[in-house]
Amino acid sequence: MVEQDGRLKILLVDFLCITWAVAIAELLRFGLERPSLGIGSVQTPYPLVSLVLDVLWLVTLGALGTREPRLQGFGTEEYRRVTTASLWLFGGIAIISYVLQLDTARGYVAVALPLGIVSLLVGRWTLRRALIARRQSGQYLRRVLVIGGAYSAAHLARQLRAHPAAGYQPVAAYLTTPDATGPALDGLDVPVIGNGLSLDGILAAVDAAAAGSVAISGADVDPPTLRQLGWSLTARDVGMFMAPALTDVAGPRIHMQPLAGLPLIHVTTPNLEGPKAVAKRGFDVCAALVLLILLAIPMWLVAFLVKVDSSGPAMFRQTRIGRSGEVFSMLKFRSMVTDAEEQLSRLTELNQGNGVLFKLKDDPRVTKVGRFIRRYSIDELPQLFNVLRGDMSLVGPRPPLPVEVETYDDFAHRRLLVKPGLTGPWQVSGRSDLSWDDSIRLDLYYVENWSMFQDMIYLLRTVRAVFAKDGAY
């Protein structure tokens, strides 16, 4: 019932977004005229064309599975499918118009497509925020029975509990191994209501937990039992999903290949070179130039206020480590007094950071103007020059200090495979409030799963993070 209600809400929002976009496109292209589209000898008024486009757009979004419940609340797949469905629809319209020699108004299409995609994405994002808020308050969660060994079940339960936005609530565990004690079990935080590899035992646990889904971790269930379990759960209208022993691997790197009834999961090596890297660099240069032109006057004003507020230069240069360990000077608007480095030794014991980085919420070295520009990340804007020079990228891991790199292990060194970014996973996920391990994990996830689409998502999320001011001090 909850899923059906969610589908109806999405359908209604899609209808409103599409109708709005098509209506604006028609109004901007034709004004108050009453144009028509010639289809053979028949003249079809554009309001009717718009109505047909509305219906086709809604149907295409449904056909490509953009309203599936599993996509709601978490990840980028929903947005990707919405964009893909819209592009496929208008691509089909372009082909049909060419084949049938229809004189479709280009201005009409040129407005309807981008405005429709943006409206749909904003509408889906608004619904997602409302859904996440409800899930974080304990509503709209699917009860999940976790099945696996003690360690793997505990890991899966922790991950599901850490991301309530995905809509899964682990309520019980069924262990496939006879051992029901040990350190791994401490991380479950849910009751263990059975163990072994008995199909009847698993089904009894499903009923006892009143689970709406079953999550199976690793390969701890033999194929015959798994097949029969799937049949039995289908009869009970209970969902089932597998969690392979893969962590921090995104969808684009995972490819499924069926082989004699056995689903093989291929995990590709992240591609950090070649045409994709050229495209990323080209986007960085173009976007940085546009932003510098648009922000030239505001940046000049900030530099002036920094100079007026306290003595010293408006710009601050700091040594950072870039791609492949290269050293570069990162630019920022100065937000502290000029002798901030000398004062650091007496403030070290007050560190509120993650142990490696020094952070202090009420740092006495920060100037009045500095406090404001740090809160809204305005002090980072000069790094657009670093992007132009090639030291940094618009999106990437946070540029580390030399003292941080000295503490890196082999895994953390993989952060240096790509250029550091002006924004990235660290900046949109809590910034200074993150632990050291979390910041490293997020940056490694970015490096291992880089894509242009992911960069666009981070840029959009940056706007929200800046105004939310979470972890900025």
Steps between C-alpha positions, in 0.01 A plus 500: 500500500786736586676415171180557304453837671859591411449409133186716481684798650785461252254467212320818608826696536621372160172609342522850649868544402445380143181702450672811631803454273297429187261789568787747549668370183182553299443845647857620440510364146156598375367758746124535471489369143316180409762309300461148366728215394444353156486119503438411140188686395380533858572816699536415870482793743803529728295477823406148387866432412594615850240268654636203302855594606389511864357149478799358311742655751312352795484159332872506413594586858293206620635262234861567601421426865559846642224450758623172647488512883856367537634812327328745731696679771856393426758505221509666159336226292157666520636828359697318232194310383285814492759676283550196275125449450453864402788493253376176346153648455619816325750302298211287376299812421791639298531177300125481430492867399785440256355182349149641461633846410303667777565869547534479879583839649863486614456778754214309659714188543807701604308645795287200596786248530744681734224667699320167536813313614590768753142515630480123533832480684398780738163334557661161572754665729222673695315171544823332604568758772152446644541121482843507666366717782225246564736204485741665741211541742422128473222506239482331159767245594496142376572246772799287404618160624878475454635155409868407497800407710564685824749747350328559165155536659634753751666700221186505287281597795733791583494625141122483473460677833751771399293593193134527604433704185514173305189386687625178662476431873681185623278351771649152551777269385513136400853357510601235248777379732437323831711747698285767661767683697810702426611858439330520159166428661530808719453722194162353412294689757205283395380173650626172353193284450652189351801337338594221262409437136148368545246642253222451755709677762558801272131524409404476867742786573344708220156451653623567853667826393202605286761589238406664172840419348782254551861614456751221441862592561788337317473148360398335825189325362537205262335533154220239547390657830524848347282400205233345720516797734434735209191300400368495854559870557322585175196311625511708817548826304834552677787658307848350485831664413860388511792700638822366345831548678572816300534833677531853365439393140247702301257374236693607186786268597274200554382289206290186526562207268277188523693178447307172509258644754783647709507881518862611471580847628774672303672788679692723260814692590435874541600690186693811605663577165405540134203682344310526830791679665523737199126571529536569872789740440309678223198543724722630783659767280174620343307505828782671692528772236126565503490511881797735522337737253167493684660532844772752415331797668380306811849351544657847470257624767591211733870573452436864587305409818775259611759778465283750687414260782857413598855579395666268255452369145153413369620164368648210695723235344532160659709200393285204402564163335343437160477214256785246518643681803579825317534805726308817411392827662127510565335843497240619749366829624676568830257430784744511792748746648839505331682322787249214517769235447705632792196488731416140407735339756313646799161388361589141412358354822160656416478314167140401412596344169534135408842447656706564188355838397485793740151651525355732761143630479577824684854547372626836637727541197205539262413860407146642487484491122682167506232343715233596246687390189600168662140430601386525138824363347561832322865477604538205260410697184862595407560129447331552163842633392654171620246320283602706196868432565432127519596455866144415595167393353154637572407168660734259674642394837587772749855637436710359789773668698852349489464396866189301411669316214775392737239301696351329192504124468490321162122536474492871581771567240243415232345842568796641309411317177279793398524876536359645822178693462354835594199295612437130538373229732663652808348843442142376450497238776574692819843656440674557833243290689621184324740261667836436336399148395173624349670775302755252361227249416293760313799620301601144410145428388519800268834388354383143446166595341566826317260609224393830345143441613622456858691830469180678397318358802776621734486849348124516559537368854770760568248781466283346770799422724625859479168649610444230762841593651539150651853443627623840380720675756 
